Amino acid sequence: MATESLTATGYIQHHMAHLQSSHMTGMIDFSVLNYDTIFFALLMLAIVFFLLRLGAKNATSGVPGKMQCAVEMLVEMVDNQAKTIVHGDRTYIAPLALTVFCWVAMMNMIDLIPVDLFPWMATFVGLDHLRPLPTADLNGTLGLSLGMLVLLFYYGIKVHGLGGFTASLFTHPFGAFPLLWPVNFVMNLIEYAAKFVSLGMRLFGNMYAGELVFFLIALLGGFMLEMGPLGGAAAGLGQVIAGIVWWLFHVLIVLLQAFIFMMLTLVYIGQAHSSH
């Protein structure tokens, strides 16, 4: 809830501030570290590994339990997508896609927790700011995109060899005529940059907007006492209804954004496998 000392703008700005190593002047700044983004991202990754390990450890050849059924359905879904998109050696690609989907989905699910809970808990250990949603931080989503970009270069070199990959940078898409080499190289740089930026920005934009809506809904309850009996009752009822509706809708957004991130990662890796 918003406190009496904060205006609506101040409340939102306070909740959107990160726990940082130093003051950040922009939305993305490589000179600082967002400790909350790093902590919650690694925490969600550890939870994903624990749950998947638990599902694999408890797997039986007999009648599967609910946990095993859920894990098997998820693994089968991801494996089918990998087979459809990536043509070639998929030894590590399907597990990679599974990890990406589960990790992004788990990070996104933090947005389903009441927005004031973690910042309120942080005050007990002396922290003034805490923003627990890693995927609403552009630094975090671009970090995921950077990992994807590294994989594109890795699989491009692995599949085509260093010489073949380098040659493709200068001969695709307009051909091998020497005068076109600079144009081809610039076009490929733009293509890789577009993949890197668009993948991170898409996830960030959707989760940032969803988080902002939750802040606005929370403000309805925060100012209930300032609106009089009738206004307060209306604001409280509106907060409950709007919160439930947006929460249910946001569950779909959380899973959809994780699925889209996974699918685009597979598509880009599949393109790295294909020959120009």
C-alpha positions in Angstrom: 0.0 0.0 0.0 1.0 3.6 -0.5 2.1 5.4 2.6 0.8 8.7 3.6 4.2 10.4 3.0 4.1 9.4 -0.7 2.1 10.8 -3.6 0.9 8.5 -6.3 4.0 9.4 -8.4 6.3 9.0 -5.5 4.8 5.6 -4.6 5.4 4.3 -8.1 8.9 5.8 -8.4 9.8 4.3 -5.0 8.7 0.8 -6.1 10.5 1.1 -9.4 13.8 1.9 -7.8 16.4 -0.9 -7.7 18.7 -2.0 -4.9 21.9 -0.8 -6.6 25.6 -0.5 -6.1 25.4 3.2 -7.0 23.0 5.7 -8.4 21.8 5.0 -11.9 20.8 7.9 -14.1 19.0 6.0 -16.9 16.9 2.9 -17.5 20.0 0.9 -18.5 23.5 1.7 -17.1 26.3 -0.8 -17.3 28.3 1.1 -14.6 26.0 -0.1 -11.8 24.7 -3.5 -10.5 21.1 -4.1 -9.7 21.5 -6.5 -6.8 17.8 -7.3 -6.6 17.7 -8.3 -10.3 20.7 -10.6 -9.9 19.5 -12.1 -6.6 15.9 -12.9 -7.7 17.1 -14.1 -11.2 19.5 -16.6 -9.6 17.0 -17.6 -7.0 14.4 -18.4 -9.6 17.0 -20.4 -11.6 17.8 -22.4 -8.5 14.1 -23.1 -7.9 13.7 -24.2 -11.5 16.6 -26.6 -11.2 15.3 -27.9 -7.9 11.8 -28.6 -9.2 13.0 -30.2 -12.4 15.5 -32.3 -10.5 12.7 -33.3 -8.1 10.5 -34.3 -10.9 13.2 -36.4 -12.5 14.3 -38.0 -9.2 10.7 -39.1 -8.4 9.9 -40.4 -11.9 8.7 -44.0 -12.0 7.8 -46.4 -14.8 4.5 -47.1 -13.2 1.5 -44.8 -12.8 3.0 -41.3 -12.8 2.1 -38.7 -10.1 1.0 -35.2 -10.7 4.5 -33.8 -10.6 5.8 -36.3 -13.0 2.9 -35.7 -15.4 3.5 -32.0 -15.4 7.2 -32.3 -16.0 6.7 -34.9 -18.8 4.1 -32.8 -20.5 6.4 -29.8 -20.4 9.4 -31.7 -21.6 7.5 -33.3 -24.5 6.1 -29.9 -25.5 9.5 -28.3 -25.6 11.1 -31.3 -27.3 8.5 -31.2 -30.1 9.1 -27.5 -30.7 12.8 -28.1 -30.8 12.4 -30.9 -33.4 10.2 -28.8 -35.6 12.4 -25.7 -35.6 16.0 -26.9 -35.3 17.3 -29.3 -37.9 20.5 -30.9 -36.8 22.1 -31.9 -33.6 19.6 -31.1 -30.8 21.5 -32.8 -27.9 21.6 -29.8 -25.8 19.1 -27.5 -27.5 15.9 -29.0 -26.1 17.2 -28.9 -22.5 18.4 -25.4 -23.1 14.9 -24.4 -24.4 13.3 -26.1 -21.4 15.5 -24.2 -19.0 14.8 -20.9 -20.8 11.1 -21.4 -20.6 11.0 -22.4 -17.0 13.4 -19.8 -15.9 11.7 -16.9 -17.6 8.2 -18.1 -16.5 9.4 -18.4 -12.9 10.9 -14.9 -13.0 7.7 -13.5 -14.5 5.6 -15.2 -11.8 7.1 -12.9 -9.2 4.8 -10.2 -10.7 1.8 -12.3 -9.4 2.9 -11.6 -5.8 1.5 -8.5 -4.1 3.7 -5.6 -5.2 4.2 -4.3 -1.6 5.2 -7.6 0.0 8.9 -7.9 -0.9 9.6 -4.2 -0.4 7.9 -4.3 3.0 9.9 -7.4 4.0 13.1 -5.7 2.8 12.6 -2.8 5.3 13.2 -5.3 8.2 16.8 -5.8 7.0 17.3 -2.1 6.4 16.7 -1.9 2.7 14.9 1.2 1.4 14.5 -0.1 -2.2 13.8 -3.5 -3.6 12.4 -4.4 -7.0 12.0 -8.2 -7.2 10.9 -8.6 -10.8 14.0 -9.3 -12.9 12.2 -9.3 -16.3 10.9 -5.7 -15.7 14.6 -4.6 -15.6 16.0 -3.9 -19.1 19.4 -4.9 -17.8 18.1 -8.3 -16.9 16.2 -9.0 -20.2 19.1 -7.7 -22.3 21.4 -10.0 -20.3 19.2 -13.0 -21.3 19.4 -11.7 -24.9 23.2 -11.5 -24.7 23.3 -15.2 -23.7 21.1 -16.0 -26.8 23.5 -13.9 -29.0 26.5 -15.9 -27.7 24.7 -19.1 -28.5 24.0 -17.9 -32.1 27.7 -17.3 -32.6 28.6 -20.6 -31.0 26.2 -22.7 -33.1 27.0 -20.8 -36.2 30.7 -21.7 -35.8 30.0 -25.2 -34.6 27.8 -26.1 -37.5 29.6 -24.3 -40.4 33.1 -24.0 -39.0 34.9 -20.8 -38.3 35.7 -20.3 -42.0 32.1 -21.0 -43.1 30.6 -18.8 -40.5 33.0 -15.9 -41.3 32.3 -16.3 -45.0 28.6 -16.2 -44.4 29.0 -12.8 -42.7 30.5 -11.3 -45.9 28.5 -13.2 -48.6 25.0 -13.3 -47.2 22.4 -12.0 -48.2 23.5 -10.3 -51.5 26.1 -12.8 -52.8 29.8 -13.3 -52.9 30.8 -10.4 -55.2 33.7 -8.6 -53.4 32.2 -5.2 -53.7 29.1 -6.4 -51.8 31.2 -7.8 -48.9 31.0 -4.6 -46.8 27.2 -4.3 -47.4 26.7 -7.9 -46.5 28.7 -7.5 -43.3 26.9 -4.4 -42.2 23.5 -6.1 -42.9 24.5 -9.1 -40.8 25.6 -6.9 -38.0 22.2 -5.1 -38.1 20.4 -8.5 -38.1 22.2 -9.8 -35.1 21.8 -6.5 -33.3 18.0 -6.5 -34.1 17.7 -10.0 -32.7 19.5 -9.1 -29.5 17.6 -5.9 -28.9 14.1 -7.1 -29.9 14.3 -10.3 -27.8 15.1 -8.4 -24.6 12.9 -5.4 -25.3 9.8 -7.5 -26.0 10.0 -9.3 -22.7 10.9 -6.2 -20.8 8.1 -4.1 -22.3 5.4 -6.5 -21.5 6.5 -7.2 -18.0 7.2 -3.6 -17.3 3.7 -2.6 -18.4 2.1 -5.4 -16.4 4.1 -4.4 -13.2 3.0 -0.7 -13.7 -0.7 -1.7 -13.9 -0.3 -3.6 -10.5 1.2 -0.4 -9.0 -1.8 1.6 -10.2 -4.2 -0.9 -8.8 -2.4 -0.9 -5.5 -2.8 2.9 -5.3 -6.6 2.5 -5.2 -6.3 0.7 -1.9 -3.6 3.0 -0.7 -5.8 6.1 -0.9 -9.1 4.6 0.3 -9.0 6.5 3.6 -8.6 9.8 1.9 -11.8 9.5 -0.2 -14.4 9.4 2.5 -16.7 6.5 3.4 -18.4 6.2 0.0 -15.3 6.9 -2.1 -13.2 4.6 0.1 -15.7 1.8 -0.3 -15.8 2.3 -4.1 -12.0 2.4 -4.3 -11.6 -0.7 -2.2 -14.1 -2.6 -4.2 -12.5 -1.4 -7.4 -9.1 -2.5 -6.2 -10.4 -6.0 -5.4 -12.2 -6.4 -8.7 -9.5 -4.8 -10.9 -6.8 -6.7 -9.0 -8.4 -10.1 -9.5 -9.2 -9.5 -13.2 -5.7 -8.3 -14.0 -4.1 -11.0 -11.9 -6.0 -13.7 -13.8 -5.2 -12.1 -17.2 -1.6 -11.6 -16.2 -1.1 -15.3 -15.5 -1.6 -15.8 -19.3 0.9 -13.0 -20.0 3.5 -14.5 -17.7 3.4 -17.9 -19.4 2.9 -16.5 -22.9 6.0 -14.2 -22.6 8.1 -17.2 -21.4 6.8 -19.3 -24.3 7.6 -16.5 -26.9 11.1 -16.0 -25.5 11.7 -19.7 -25.7 10.3 -20.0 -29.3 12.3 -17.0 -30.5 15.4 -18.5 -29.0 14.8 -21.8 -30.8 14.0 -19.9 -34.1 17.3 -18.0 -33.9 19.3 -21.1 -33.1 17.5 -22.9 -35.9 18.6 -20.1 -38.3 22.2 -20.5 -37.0 22.0 -24.2 -38.0 20.7 -23.5 -41.5 23.1 -22.8 -44.3 22.9 -19.5 -46.3 
